[in-house]
Amino acid sequence: MIISACFSGVFVPALQAPNRMILTAARPDRTSFGCGQTDKYPYFDQCVLQSWPGMGDFPSLGRAVQACVAAREKKEHMVPPSEPQLLIGATAATSLPRWR
């Protein structure tokens, strides 16, 4: 599950389960960035779109998106950082096939 919204980490407790993988655009108490009139995509969405083709699994995608968002926020001097959240349930980590 991928959730792109400010404060989207707030959904993790209600949605988490052993068979789920969740990637959110921000911590529960943080906004995400790049939602202005001149932006085509928020930073998080752009990072998901540019990272996806090179990834072979959800955990790698999540880590790549987290690093991409952190780099973009640092470059643009956005504070506090949004800190996208990645949660991978115990059974999801071992039971879901690689998508590539």
C-alpha positions as CSV (number, residue, x, y, z in Angstrom):
1,M,0.0,0.0,0.0
2,I,1.4,3.4,-0.9
3,I,-0.2,6.5,0.7
4,S,0.8,9.9,-0.6
5,A,-0.5,12.7,1.7
6,C,0.7,15.0,4.4
7,F,0.7,13.4,7.8
8,S,0.0,10.0,6.1
9,G,2.0,8.1,8.7
10,V,-1.1,8.5,10.9
11,F,-2.7,5.6,8.9
12,V,0.0,3.1,9.7
13,P,-1.3,1.9,13.1
14,A,-4.8,1.2,11.8
15,L,-3.6,-0.4,8.6
16,Q,-0.6,-2.4,9.8
17,A,-0.8,-6.2,9.7
18,P,1.6,-9.1,9.4
19,N,0.7,-9.5,5.7
20,R,0.9,-5.8,4.7
21,M,3.5,-3.5,3.4
22,I,3.0,0.2,3.8
23,L,4.9,3.2,2.4
24,T,3.7,6.7,3.4
25,A,4.8,10.1,2.3
26,A,5.4,11.4,5.8
27,R,5.5,10.7,9.5
28,P,2.2,11.0,11.4
29,D,3.2,14.5,12.6
30,R,4.9,15.8,9.4
31,T,3.8,17.4,6.2
32,S,5.1,16.2,2.8
33,F,6.6,18.7,0.3
34,G,6.2,19.6,-3.3
35,C,2.5,20.3,-3.4
36,G,2.7,23.8,-4.9
37,Q,1.0,25.1,-8.0
38,T,4.2,24.9,-10.0
39,D,5.0,21.3,-9.0
40,K,3.9,18.5,-11.3
41,Y,4.2,15.9,-8.5
42,P,4.9,16.1,-4.7
43,Y,8.5,15.0,-3.9
44,F,7.3,11.7,-2.6
45,D,5.3,10.9,-5.7
46,Q,8.2,11.9,-8.0
47,C,10.6,9.7,-6.0
48,V,8.2,6.7,-6.3
49,L,7.8,7.2,-10.0
50,Q,11.5,7.6,-10.7
51,S,12.6,4.7,-8.3
52,W,10.0,2.1,-9.3
53,P,11.5,1.0,-12.6
54,G,14.8,0.0,-11.1
55,M,13.5,-1.8,-8.1
56,G,12.9,-5.6,-7.8
57,D,10.9,-5.6,-4.6
58,F,8.8,-3.4,-2.2
59,P,11.4,-3.1,0.5
60,S,14.0,-1.8,-2.0
61,L,11.5,0.6,-3.4
62,G,10.6,1.9,0.1
63,R,14.3,2.5,1.0
64,A,15.0,4.1,-2.3
65,V,12.0,6.5,-2.0
66,Q,13.0,7.4,1.6
67,A,16.6,8.2,0.4
68,C,15.3,10.2,-2.6
69,V,12.8,12.2,-0.5
70,A,15.5,13.0,2.1
71,A,18.0,14.1,-0.6
72,R,15.4,16.3,-2.3
73,E,14.3,17.9,1.0
74,K,17.9,18.6,2.0
75,K,18.6,20.1,-1.5
76,E,15.6,22.4,-1.2
77,H,16.2,23.2,2.5
78,M,12.8,21.8,3.6
79,V,12.4,21.4,7.3
80,P,11.4,19.5,9.3
81,P,11.9,16.5,7.0
82,S,8.8,14.5,6.1
83,E,10.5,11.2,6.9
84,P,8.4,8.8,4.8
85,Q,7.5,5.6,6.7
86,L,8.1,2.1,5.6
87,L,6.4,-0.8,7.4
88,I,6.7,-4.4,6.2
89,G,4.8,-7.0,8.1
90,A,6.5,-10.2,9.2
91,T,4.7,-12.5,6.8
92,A,4.7,-10.0,4.0
93,A,8.4,-9.9,4.0
94,T,8.8,-13.6,3.4
95,S,5.6,-14.5,1.5
96,L,5.3,-12.0,-1.3
97,P,7.1,-12.7,-4.5
98,R,9.5,-10.3,-6.1
99,W,7.7,-8.3,-8.8
100,R,10.5,-8.5,-11.3
